[in-house]
Amino acid sequence: MHEKIKRYKKEIDGFTTEIAEEVDQFRIRFLSKKGLIPSLFADFKSVPPEQRREMGRILNELKGSAQKKLNELRESIESNKVSEKKAIDLTLPTDFSSLGTRHPISIVGNEIIEIFSRIGFTVSEGPEIEDDWHNFSALNFPEEHPARDMQDTFFIEKDPDVSLRTHTSSVQIRVMEETKPPMRALFPGRVFRNEAISARAHCIFHQVEGLYVDKNVSFADLKQTLLYFAKEMFGEETGIRLRPSYFPFTEPSAEMDISCNICGGKGCNICKYTGWVEILGCGMVDPNVFENCDIDSKKQTGFAFGMGVERIAMLKYQVNDIRLYFENDVRFLKQFRSAL
Ligand code: PHE
């Protein structure tokens, strides 16, 4: 009997499993009515009286450790079940990882492109680092002419001049040098000017330039195209106004205002109580620019326009500090959502 108790004790202490059926088999083997421990108790009768006390003690101890083992195994299976549920319940909804949002300048830039693409404009891009020819000379800025000071330039090299482009008009030249009319294209991109940063101006911003060259393109075409754009961008009720202006590369030149989309033309501090806000520069391509690109200015006419994307975004979203677009504060950026 001693032998048996020793063997069982060893078996009980060494037993381990994580499977519920095996736990039950353990219970049946040792503790059920016909199990090994009750049958030891049955054999107890044949133990000589002087050994009974001692034998009773070790038998009870054996039963106690089998019971303890059983409880431990049951508990561990229960807690596994709970944690398993937590770990692999595939039906639970997931935490949505937060998706990024498009930058408001990209949204507005894409919207401008989308509006013009509906009337046949395609998109081309040019380099941000430009030579003097494409940024100035071919655009009819005379050498040493004060017009070059219209836009303060970041120079990278002098003689020959290499600079960061001050406007996307440089891409007009690149495209006209390479393509022959008719052409109808947009040139979006970053531009750079040596300006003090303030709520209204930044040393880096985005422009979208447009160019249309064909036979018999007129100022009326320009006006109608820009009216279409203004209404698509700011709403059907929007009106436009063209004021004479000056750019070396267009003749005649104009600046375009839209009726203030914030006060509807009544007057507010955005339009400075005039009812109008300026949004772009435009004009008919100067014949000298055509000649610089080997396009016959007797046969071809065209118009060009250029607008600041930040300016359009500020009006559209009524955000009146341009610096917010460059700070990358996600609390600001995540407010803008768009399909474009
Ligand atoms: N390049 C001009 C600017 O940066 C805008 C413009 C483009 C004006 C095309 C006329 C025609 O201010």
Residues whose N, C-alpha, C, O or C-beta is under 5 A from the ligand:
A	BS01	LIG	T166 H167 S169 F247 T250 G281 C282 G283 A304 F305 G306
